[in-house]
């Protein structure tokens, strides 16, 4: 008769201890988790560009953002989304060869019913797979 009493006291002690432990994780402050004394984002970005070999980060930033735009469609070729290049070129289908299987004439089942020889086809892979952009070179 003592066993159920021990089990009940263990359940009660665990149910009281669990919320205390869970709420203890909320006791930290934002500054303890994410320190606020680091360099600003602009300094990190400039240091990254400098490490990449750029002489003047402002020059690189200006060069990246100042793309000349000319009149006509030729300047925007490759940048414009069209129905013709949206899915077929960006996400090309990976090859899924069709396999051909010849089933020889045989006797099937308990009654040994004759089945004539036949040919069937099926894809090598169960489903169609698509390449990620840049994985497959597609002709344009």
ZAVEXLUM-181689 format. One line per field, with one value per residue (C-alpha): x, y, z; residue number from 1; residue in three letters. Coordinates in steps of 0.25 Angstrom, whole numbers, plus 5000, padded with zeros to 4 digits. Layout:
N
px: [X; ...] $
py: [Y; ...] $
pz: [Z; ...] $
num: [NUM; ...] $
residuo: [ala; ...] $
***
This chain:
140
px: [5000; 5012; 5016; 5004; 5007; 5022; 5017; 5008; 5018; 5028; 5018; 5014; 5029; 5032; 5020; 5024; 5039; 5036; 5030; 5041; 5052; 5044; 5042; 5057; 5060; 5053; 5061; 5072; 5072; 5073; 5087; 5092; 5087; 5090; 5101; 5099; 5113; 5118; 5121; 5110; 5105; 5112; 5125; 5124; 5120; 5131; 5141; 5135; 5137; 5151; 5155; 5150; 5161; 5153; 5161; 5149; 5136; 5128; 5134; 5129; 5116; 5114; 5119; 5109; 5097; 5099; 5096; 5094; 5080; 5079; 5067; 5062; 5060; 5075; 5079; 5069; 5071; 5073; 5067; 5053; 5043; 5035; 5026; 5036; 5048; 5041; 5041; 5047; 5060; 5061; 5057; 5061; 5056; 5066; 5067; 5058; 5060; 5049; 5052; 5047; 5044; 5040; 5032; 5034; 5022; 5018; 5008; 5002; 4994; 4989; 4981; 4994; 4987; 4996; 5000; 5006; 5019; 5018; 5026; 5024; 5031; 5033; 5042; 5055; 5051; 5038; 5035; 5040; 5052; 5056; 5070; 5073; 5076; 5091; 5092; 5089; 5094; 5082; 5083; 5077] $
py: [5000; 5009; 5009; 5018; 5028; 5029; 5030; 5041; 5049; 5048; 5053; 5065; 5068; 5068; 5076; 5087; 5086; 5087; 5101; 5106; 5101; 5106; 5120; 5120; 5121; 5134; 5141; 5146; 5160; 5164; 5170; 5156; 5149; 5159; 5169; 5183; 5188; 5182; 5190; 5196; 5189; 5199; 5196; 5181; 5183; 5192; 5183; 5171; 5179; 5183; 5168; 5164; 5173; 5186; 5199; 5208; 5202; 5214; 5213; 5198; 5201; 5212; 5203; 5192; 5202; 5210; 5201; 5209; 5208; 5210; 5211; 5198; 5184; 5179; 5185; 5178; 5164; 5154; 5163; 5162; 5151; 5146; 5134; 5127; 5127; 5127; 5112; 5104; 5112; 5115; 5101; 5092; 5077; 5067; 5055; 5044; 5033; 5024; 5009; 4998; 4985; 4972; 4962; 4948; 4939; 4932; 4924; 4932; 4929; 4916; 4912; 4915; 4924; 4927; 4941; 4946; 4953; 4968; 4981; 4992; 5005; 5013; 5025; 5022; 5031; 5031; 5046; 5058; 5065; 5080; 5086; 5098; 5111; 5110; 5095; 5091; 5100; 5102; 5107; 5121] $
pz: [5000; 5002; 4987; 4982; 4992; 4988; 4973; 4977; 4985; 4973; 4963; 4972; 4974; 4959; 4956; 4966; 4962; 4947; 4946; 4955; 4945; 4933; 4938; 4942; 4927; 4926; 4937; 4927; 4922; 4907; 4910; 4915; 4903; 4892; 4897; 4892; 4893; 4879; 4867; 4859; 4846; 4837; 4843; 4841; 4827; 4824; 4830; 4822; 4809; 4813; 4816; 4803; 4796; 4793; 4795; 4798; 4803; 4799; 4785; 4784; 4790; 4779; 4768; 4772; 4773; 4761; 4749; 4737; 4730; 4715; 4707; 4700; 4704; 4702; 4715; 4723; 4716; 4727; 4738; 4734; 4738; 4726; 4725; 4715; 4725; 4738; 4742; 4730; 4731; 4746; 4751; 4740; 4741; 4744; 4734; 4737; 4727; 4723; 4725; 4716; 4722; 4714; 4722; 4716; 4714; 4727; 4735; 4746; 4759; 4765; 4752; 4744; 4734; 4722; 4720; 4707; 4707; 4707; 4708; 4719; 4721; 4734; 4739; 4746; 4758; 4765; 4763; 4755; 4761; 4758; 4759; 4767; 4760; 4754; 4756; 4741; 4730; 4721; 4706; 4704] $
num: [1; 2; 3; 4; 5; 6; 7; 8; 9; 10; 11; 12; 13; 14; 15; 16; 17; 18; 19; 20; 21; 22; 23; 24; 25; 26; 27; 28; 29; 30; 31; 32; 33; 34; 35; 36; 37; 38; 39; 40; 41; 42; 43; 44; 45; 46; 47; 48; 49; 50; 51; 52; 53; 54; 55; 56; 57; 58; 59; 60; 61; 62; 63; 64; 65; 66; 67; 68; 69; 70; 71; 72; 73; 74; 75; 76; 77; 78; 79; 80; 81; 82; 83; 84; 85; 86; 87; 88; 89; 90; 91; 92; 93; 94; 95; 96; 97; 98; 99; 100; 101; 102; 103; 104; 105; 106; 107; 108; 109; 110; 111; 112; 113; 114; 115; 116; 117; 118; 119; 120; 121; 122; 123; 124; 125; 126; 127; 128; 129; 130; 131; 132; 133; 134; 135; 136; 137; 138; 139; 140] $
residuo: [unk; unk; unk; unk; unk; unk; unk; unk; unk; unk; unk; unk; unk; unk; unk; unk; unk; unk; unk; unk; unk; unk; unk; unk; unk; unk; unk; unk; unk; unk; unk; unk; unk; unk; unk; unk; unk; unk; unk; unk; unk; unk; unk; unk; unk; unk; unk; unk; unk; unk; unk; unk; unk; unk; unk; unk; unk; unk; unk; unk; unk; unk; unk; unk; unk; unk; unk; unk; unk; unk; unk; unk; unk; unk; unk; unk; unk; unk; unk; unk; unk; unk; unk; unk; unk; unk; unk; unk; unk; unk; unk; unk; unk; unk; unk; unk; unk; unk; unk; unk; unk; unk; unk; unk; unk; unk; unk; unk; unk; unk; unk; unk; unk; unk; unk; unk; unk; unk; unk; unk; unk; unk; unk; unk; unk; unk; unk; unk; unk; unk; unk; unk; unk; unk; unk; unk; unk; unk; unk; unk] $
***
